[in-house]
Amino acid sequence: MLDKNSGEIISAEMQLKLLLFEWVNEVHSLDLKIVILKYYHHTNQNILHLEVYFRDEYLDKELYINTAFEKLTTDFNNSLLHCPEAEEKAWFCIWMRKIIDFKIKSYEKLSFYAETLMMPEKAELFAKLKQREERSLLFLTSLTSLD
């Protein structure tokens, strides 16, 4: 279960990295482009941490499609096409909050599985990744309160 779920989250992170690169070219606001690029870097760091996990566990980095995440990002993309420029920042923050919430729950679940399997180092890694996402959520919340 841990291997499958970790395969799903690294797949989701890799998919998100590609989407962030696309989104930075789609949005009009320079401030929003900067926020997206920062989160792109953040996502890339998560991928690097997960790759170390796969290497340390001698696992094939088997990527599993996470259908819930795929639906979420598809809906995100579809809404981008119809978002008026004036509502871009609010739109982005709403959808990114959903994505970050999804990732927080995923890392929390992975941490629980690793603890249950008595893998404290891995549980700590997933807890750390969860905390990174929680900090991103706080930053996103502060961004929306500036308006």
N, C-alpha and C positions, 0 to 999 in steps of 0.2 A: 504494500500500500504506500509506503514511504517513497519507494522508487518511482511508482507511477505518478504520485502527486508532485514529486519534485521535478519529474519530466514535464508535467503539465505547466508548472510555474515557470520553468526556464523557457519553455516554448512561448508562454504568454509574454514574458519579459522580452524575448527576441522579437515577437510580433509587435509589441508596443514600441520597441526601439525603431523599427521600420516606420511605423505609423507616425511617431513623433517627428521623424525626419520629413515625412510628407506634410504634416500639419504645419510645421514651421514655414513652409513655402505657401501654405494656403491662407494663413491669417494675415490681416492687414496691420495690426498694431505692433509697433516695434517693441513695446514693453512685453507684449504677449509672446513675441518671438524669443525674447531673452528668457522668459520663464520656461518656455518649451525647450529651449536649448539646455537650460540648467537641469530640467527633468530628464532630458535625453542622456546627459552625462550621469545623472543619478541611476538611471535604468541600466546604463552600460556597466556601472560599478556593481549593481546587483547581479548582472550576468556573470561578471568575473568571479564574484564570490561563489555563485552556484557552480561555475565550471571547476573551481577548486574542490568543492564538495564532490562532484562527480569523479574527479581525478583521484581524490583521497579514498573514495569508496570503491575504486576500480570498477565503476559502473560505465556502461556505454551510455552516452548522452542520448538516450532514446527520447525523442520528443513526442509527446502526446498532445493531440489537439484538445484544448479545453473549450468545449462547445459553449459554455456559459460566457467565457471571456470573449470568444469569437463573436457571439451575438452582441455583447456589450459594445465592442469596438465597431462592429458593422453599424449598429444604431448610431454610434457617435459619428462615424463618417457620413451617414445619411443626413444627420442633423446639420453637419457642417455645410453641406451643399445648400441648405435652405436657411442658413442663419444670416440675418441682416448684419452688416458691418458694425452698426451701433451696439448690437447686443453680443458681440463676439467674446468679450472678456467674461461676461456672466455665463454665457453658453459654455465656454471652455472650462470654467471653474466648476460648474455643475457636473459636467461629464467627467472631468478629472477626479472629482470627489468620488464618483461611483467607481471609477477604475482603481483608485487608491484604496477604497474600502474593500474592494474585491481582493486586492493584493494583501492587505492586512489580515483578512480572514484566512487566506491561503497560507501565509507564513505562520500564523497562529496554529493552524491545523498541523502543519509540518513540524513545528516545534513540539506539539503535543505527541505526535507519532514518535518522534525521535526520543523524547523523554520516556515514553512507554516502552520503547525498545532498548532502554538504558544506553543511549548514545548521547551523553551530556554535551560533548563538543558540538555535535550537529544540532542539538536542541538550542544551544547557545547561538549558533550561527543563524538559525531561522528566527530566533527571538530578536537578534540584532537587526536582521533585515526587516522584521515587523516594526521595530522601533524607528528605523530609517523612514519607513512609509508613514508612520504616525507623525514624524517631524515634517514630512512633506505635506501632510494634510493640514498641519498647523500653519505652515507657510502659505498654503493655498487659502486658508481661512483668513489670514491676515491680509492677503492680497485683495480679497473681496471686500474687506472692511475699509479699505482705503478709498473706495468710491463715495 
